């Protein structure tokens, strides 16, 4: 559930550039070095004597953000053509582009994603500004890199590094795509947890507030990076226990105490992480109106089953086809159970979540069937010798059978009972031999799943 703004962002801030003062070659502008290491907040941009563009340039000095013109971004996206369209969210449409040194000397040639603020969308100027402020100052391997921005007249755009595999939501729930393997799911969970742990452990803590599958972007090798910081907030400082704010976020991911009270803490992010971890385990969306009534809310349906191994196997994603580490699944399920605790103080810290997930990334997927090894030439020669010996034994047994043929008699009752016992022993031995071999995992008893995308 995303709470829409009632007041337009136009009432908060004037145009980025003053009409009487033309911009000075903003196409070549890079924010200069900063003298202070103290991170600023969106509320700090309140200097009435400067325009927003100038205020951003001063405040984000040292961030190495590039200030692009609208014309430059039109060039790299071919005027935001449909052929370069990547998708659209609450912020607005996203298009792919390509930057080379002809456009911006000193900037490495690379593909980029350009996000354009939709003035009629659910997010507005404040969310855009918040994203520039946070991502302009925060750098981490599991946070998406903001390359630059455009603030020209009424236009608000953001330029990010391009993430070729799109969002976790698309990879996990798209109907006609290969299922993410177990190892990739644990890699994504661990990387996303490290991103949140970095935010919570910063000198000036940050609460992400909108952690969900669609905000986790994946690069070519499934390394996850958190994106969309429009709803992020500075965490409580000093003796403060929480931040009081409007309830904003996405239905199914928001922590219950935050929805009820508006009190935001780092534990709110931990709950949201638990929901995403549950999605990775089950392959189900946090909220899916296409399912039976009792199964529409993922947490309510799955959480009671997380600590029971027999029930856990029944809720695991059927698209995994049993190819997952049973021990790893139990550990991940137990962690999700803790993160989804109704009591915020009982949830683990994200640093503890990282420690729990770290060893799970090394658990290999369980094989579905036996591996067939083609016999080598030496194996064939051995086989020929054995076949020759077997033929000799067979001939010997046939001669013995011919001799005994004349002594055949109808079996007595005692003979039948002995036969029954031997047959039973043979069957038990056969089952025992099968048990000692590597077993292919049991497939969960599931009906076919509906993976149609729904708006959360």
C-alpha positions in Angstrom: 0.0 0.0 0.0 1.7 3.2 -1.2 0.3 6.4 0.4 -0.1 9.0 -2.3 0.9 12.6 -1.7 -1.8 15.2 -1.6 0.4 18.3 -2.1 2.3 18.6 -5.3 6.1 18.9 -5.1 5.9 22.2 -7.0 4.7 23.9 -3.9 7.9 23.0 -2.0 10.6 24.2 -4.3 11.1 26.6 -7.2 12.7 25.7 -10.5 16.2 24.4 -10.3 17.6 27.3 -12.2 16.8 31.0 -11.8 15.4 32.4 -15.0 17.5 35.6 -14.8 20.8 33.6 -14.3 21.5 31.1 -17.1 23.3 27.9 -16.1 27.0 27.8 -16.6 28.0 24.8 -18.8 26.2 22.3 -16.6 26.8 19.6 -19.2 30.4 19.4 -18.0 29.7 19.8 -14.4 30.9 17.4 -11.7 30.3 18.1 -8.0 33.6 19.2 -6.5 35.5 17.7 -3.5 33.9 18.1 -0.1 35.7 19.4 2.9 33.5 17.9 5.6 32.8 14.1 6.0 29.5 14.7 7.8 26.6 13.3 5.8 23.8 15.7 5.1 20.0 15.0 5.1 17.3 16.3 2.7 16.2 18.7 5.5 19.5 20.4 5.4 18.9 21.8 1.9 17.1 25.0 3.0 19.3 27.8 2.0 16.9 30.5 0.6 19.7 32.4 -1.1 20.5 29.6 -3.6 18.6 27.6 -6.1 18.1 23.8 -5.5 20.7 23.0 -8.2 23.3 25.2 -6.5 22.4 23.9 -3.1 22.8 20.3 -4.3 26.2 21.1 -5.9 27.5 22.6 -2.6 26.0 20.0 -0.3 27.1 17.0 -2.4 30.6 18.2 -3.0 33.0 15.2 -3.1 30.3 12.7 -4.2 31.6 12.7 -7.8 28.0 12.9 -9.1 27.6 14.2 -12.6 25.0 16.9 -13.3 23.5 16.1 -16.7 21.4 18.2 -18.9 18.0 17.0 -20.3 19.4 17.2 -23.8 22.3 14.9 -22.9 19.9 12.3 -21.5 17.8 12.5 -24.6 20.8 11.8 -26.7 21.9 8.7 -24.7 18.3 7.2 -24.6 17.4 8.1 -28.2 14.8 10.6 -26.9 13.5 8.0 -24.4 12.5 5.7 -27.2 10.3 2.7 -26.6 13.1 0.4 -27.8 15.1 1.4 -24.8 12.3 1.1 -22.3 13.2 -1.0 -19.2 10.1 -0.7 -17.0 8.1 1.6 -14.8 7.4 1.9 -11.1 5.9 4.4 -8.7 8.7 6.9 -9.5 8.2 6.8 -13.3 9.6 5.1 -16.5 13.1 3.8 -16.8 15.1 3.7 -20.0 18.4 2.3 -21.0 21.1 4.5 -22.3 24.8 4.5 -23.1 27.4 7.0 -22.0 30.8 7.4 -23.8 33.6 9.8 -23.4 32.3 11.9 -26.3 29.3 12.8 -24.1 31.2 13.3 -20.9 35.1 13.3 -20.9 36.5 11.4 -18.0 33.5 9.2 -17.5 34.0 5.6 -18.4 32.0 4.3 -21.3 29.1 2.2 -19.9 25.4 1.4 -20.2 23.2 3.3 -17.8 19.6 3.3 -16.6 17.8 6.6 -16.7 14.8 7.1 -14.4 12.4 9.9 -15.2 10.2 11.3 -12.5 6.5 11.0 -13.5 4.8 14.2 -12.2 1.5 12.3 -12.0 3.0 9.3 -10.2 2.9 8.1 -6.6 6.3 9.6 -5.8 7.4 13.2 -6.2 10.1 15.8 -5.8 10.9 14.9 -2.2 11.5 11.3 -3.0 13.7 12.3 -5.9 15.7 14.6 -3.7 16.0 12.0 -0.9 17.4 9.5 -3.5 20.0 12.0 -4.7 21.0 12.9 -1.2 21.4 9.3 0.1 22.9 7.6 -2.9 25.0 10.6 -3.7 26.8 10.1 -0.3 26.5 6.3 0.4 28.8 3.9 -1.4 28.7 0.1 -0.9 29.0 -3.0 -3.2 25.4 -3.8 -2.4 23.9 -0.4 -3.1 23.2 0.6 -6.7 25.6 3.3 -7.9 24.1 6.7 -8.7 26.2 8.2 -11.5 24.4 11.5 -11.8 21.1 13.5 -12.0 19.3 16.1 -13.9 17.4 19.0 -12.3 16.4 21.3 -15.1 13.2 23.4 -14.9 10.5 20.9 -13.9 12.4 17.8 -15.0 13.8 15.4 -12.5 15.9 12.5 -13.7 18.4 10.0 -12.1 21.2 8.1 -13.9 22.3 4.8 -12.4 24.6 2.0 -13.3 22.8 -0.5 -15.5 21.8 -3.8 -13.9 21.4 -6.4 -16.7 19.2 -8.9 -14.8 16.7 -6.4 -13.6 14.9 -6.8 -10.3 14.6 -9.8 -8.1 10.9 -9.6 -8.5 11.2 -10.2 -12.3 13.6 -13.1 -11.8 11.7 -14.8 -9.1 8.1 -14.4 -10.3 8.3 -14.1 -14.0 6.2 -16.9 -15.5 8.3 -17.8 -18.5 11.9 -17.8 -17.1 14.2 -20.3 -15.6 13.9 -20.6 -11.9 16.7 -19.1 -9.8 18.8 -21.9 -8.4 19.1 -22.4 -4.6 22.7 -21.1 -4.5 21.7 -17.9 -6.3 18.9 -17.3 -3.9 21.2 -17.5 -0.9 23.7 -15.3 -2.7 21.0 -12.7 -3.2 19.7 -13.0 0.4 23.3 -12.5 1.8 24.1 -9.6 -0.5 20.9 -7.8 0.3 21.4 -8.4 4.0 24.9 -6.9 3.8 23.4 -3.8 2.1 20.9 -3.3 4.9 23.6 -4.0 7.6 25.7 -1.3 6.0 22.9 1.3 6.2 22.0 0.4 9.8 25.6 0.4 11.0 26.5 3.7 9.4 27.8 6.5 11.6 24.5 8.2 10.9 22.2 5.2 10.6 19.7 5.0 7.7 16.4 3.1 7.7 15.6 1.9 4.2 11.8 1.7 4.8 10.9 0.1 1.4 12.8 -3.2 1.3 11.1 -5.5 -1.2 11.9 -7.8 -4.2 11.3 -5.1 -6.8 13.9 -2.8 -5.2 16.6 -5.4 -5.3 18.5 -5.2 -8.6 20.8 -7.9 -10.0 23.9 -7.7 -12.1 25.0 -10.3 -14.6 26.2 -12.7 -11.9 23.2 -12.2 -9.6 25.0 -9.9 -7.2 22.2 -7.9 -5.5 22.1 -4.1 -5.0 19.5 -2.1 -3.2 17.9 0.7 -5.2 15.1 3.3 -4.9 15.9 5.3 -1.7 13.0 7.6 -2.1 11.4 6.5 1.2 14.6 6.2 3.2 14.9 8.0 6.5 17.7 8.9 8.9 17.5 6.6 11.9 17.0 7.6 15.5 20.0 9.1 17.2 21.1 9.5 20.8 18.4 8.5 23.3 15.7 8.2 20.6 14.2 4.8 20.1 12.4 5.4 16.9 11.5 7.8 14.1 7.9 8.9 13.9 6.8 9.3 10.3 3.9 8.7 8.0 3.2 5.1 7.1 4.5 4.6 3.6 5.7 1.4 1.9 4.3 -1.6 0.2 1.5 -3.9 1.4 2.8 -7.2 2.7 6.4 -6.0 3.4 5.8 -3.3 6.1 6.3 -4.4 9.8 3.1 -4.6 11.8 4.2 -2.2 14.5 5.1 0.4 12.0 1.8 0.1 10.2 -0.1 0.5 13.5 2.0 3.3 15.2 4.1 5.0 12.5 7.2 4.3 14.7 10.0 3.4 12.4 13.1 1.5 13.6 15.8 -0.6 12.0 13.7 -3.6 13.1 11.2 -2.5 10.6 13.7 -3.2 7.8 14.5 -6.6 9.4 10.9 -7.6 9.2 10.8 -6.6 5.5 13.9 -8.7 4.9 12.2 -11.7 6.5 9.4 -11.3 4.0 11.8 -11.3 1.0 13.7 -14.3 2.5 10.3 -16.1 2.7 9.7 -15.2 -1.0 13.0 -16.7 -1.9 12.1 -19.9 -0.1 8.6 -20.4 -1.3 8.6 -18.7 -4.7 5.4 -16.8 -3.7 4.6 -13.1 -3.6 4.2 -11.4 -0.3 0.5 -10.7 -1.3 -1.2 -12.7 -4.0 -4.9 -12.1 -4.5 -5.0 -14.9 -7.1 -4.5 -17.6 -4.4 -7.1 -19.1 -2.0 -8.1 -16.7 0.7 -6.0 -18.3 3.5 -2.9 -18.3 1.3 -3.1 -14.7 0.0 -0.9 -13.2 2.7 2.5 -15.1 2.5 3.6 -14.4 6.1 0.3 -15.5 7.7 0.3 -18.7 5.6 3.9 -19.7 5.8 5.4 -18.5 9.1 3.7 -21.2 11.3 5.3 -23.9 9.1 8.9 -22.6 9.1 10.1 -24.4 12.2 8.6 -27.8 11.2 10.8 -29.7 8.7 8.0 -31.8 7.4 5.8 -28.8 6.7 8.7 -26.8 5.4 9.3 -29.2 2.6 5.7 -28.7 1.5 6.0 -24.9 1.2 9.4 -24.8 -0.6 9.2 -23.4 -4.1 8.2 -26.2 -6.5 10.2 -24.6 -9.3 13.3 -25.7 -7.4 12.2 -29.2 -8.2 13.8 -30.4 -4.9 17.3 -29.1 -5.8 18.2 -27.4 -2.7 20.2 -28.0 0.5 17.8 -29.4 3.1 20.0 -28.2 5.9 20.4 -24.8 4.4 16.7 -24.5 3.9 16.0 -25.2 7.5 18.6 -22.6 8.6 17.2 -20.0 6.3 13.6 -20.8 7.4 14.5 -20.5 11.0 16.1 -17.1 10.3 13.0 -15.9 8.4 10.9 -17.0 11.4 13.0 -14.8 13.7 13.0 -11.8 11.4 9.2 -12.0 11.1 8.6 -12.0 14.9 5.6 -9.8 15.9 7.8 -8.3 18.6 10.3 -6.0 17.1 12.9 -6.4 20.0 13.1 -10.1 19.4 14.2 -9.8 15.8 17.9 -10.2 15.1 20.0 -7.2 13.9 21.0 -7.2 10.3 24.7 -7.9 11.3 23.5 -11.1 12.9 21.5 -12.0 9.9 24.6 -11.7 7.7 26.5 -14.0 10.0 23.7 -16.6 9.8 23.5 -16.4 6.0 27.3 -16.4 5.3 27.8 -20.2 5.5 24.5 -21.0 3.6 25.9 -19.6 0.3 28.3 -22.6 0.2 25.7 -25.3 0.5 25.4 -27.0 -2.8 22.1 -27.9 -4.5 21.0 -31.5 -3.9 21.2 -33.5 -7.2 17.9 -34.7 -8.6 19.1 -38.1 -9.9 22.1 -40.4 -10.2 25.0 -39.4 -12.4 25.6 -41.8 -15.3 29.3 -42.3 -16.1 30.1 -43.8 -19.6 32.3 -46.8 -19.3 35.9 -46.4 -20.5 37.8 -48.8 -22.8 39.4 -50.4 -19.7 36.0 -50.9 -18.2 34.9 -52.7 -21.3 37.8 -55.1 -21.2 37.0 -55.9 -17.6 33.4 -56.3 -18.5 34.4 -58.8 -21.3 36.3 -60.9 -18.8 33.5 -60.8 -16.4 31.0 -61.8 -19.1 33.2 -64.8 -20.0 33.2 -65.9 -16.4 29.5 -65.4 -16.1 28.9 -67.6 -19.2 31.0 -70.4 -17.6 29.0 -70.1 -14.4 25.7 -70.2 -16.3 26.8 -73.3 -18.2 27.8 -75.0 -14.9 24.4 -74.0 -13.3 22.5 -75.4 -16.3 24.3 -78.7 -16.0 23.5 -78.8 -12.3 19.9 -77.9 -13.1 19.6 -80.8 -15.7 20.9 -83.2 -13.0 18.3 -82.0 -10.5 15.5 -81.9 -13.0 14.7 -85.6 -12.4 14.5 -85.0 -8.6 11.8 -82.3 -8.8 8.9 -82.6 -6.5 5.9 -80.5 -5.5 6.7 -78.1 -2.6 5.4 -78.8 0.8 3.8 -76.2 3.1 7.0 -75.8 5.0 8.9 -75.1 1.8 6.4 -72.3 1.0 6.8 -70.7 4.4 10.6 -70.8 4.0 10.2 -69.2 0.5 8.0 -66.4 2.0 10.7 -65.6 4.6 13.5 -65.5 2.0 11.4 -63.3 -0.3 10.8 -60.9 2.6 14.5 -60.8 3.4 15.3 -60.2 -0.3 12.9 -57.3 -0.4 14.3 -55.8 2.8 17.8 -56.1 1.5 16.7 -54.4 -1.7 15.2 -51.5 0.2 18.2 -51.2 2.4 20.5 -51.0 -0.6 18.4 -48.3 -2.1 18.4 -46.4 1.2 22.3 -46.4 1.3 22.5 -44.9 -2.1 22.2 -41.1 -2.8 18.5 -40.4 -2.9 16.9 -38.0 -5.2 14.9 -35.5 -3.1 11.2 -35.8 -2.7 9.2 -33.5 -4.9 6.7 -31.4 -2.9 3.1 -32.4 -3.4 2.0 -29.2 -5.2 -0.6 -28.3 -7.7 0.5 -26.1 -10.6 1.4 -22.6 -9.4 0.1 -19.3 -10.8 3.1 -17.0 -11.4 1.2 -14.2 -13.0 2.5 -10.8 -12.0 0.3 -8.8 -9.7 0.6 -5.2 -8.5 1.6 -5.3 -4.8 
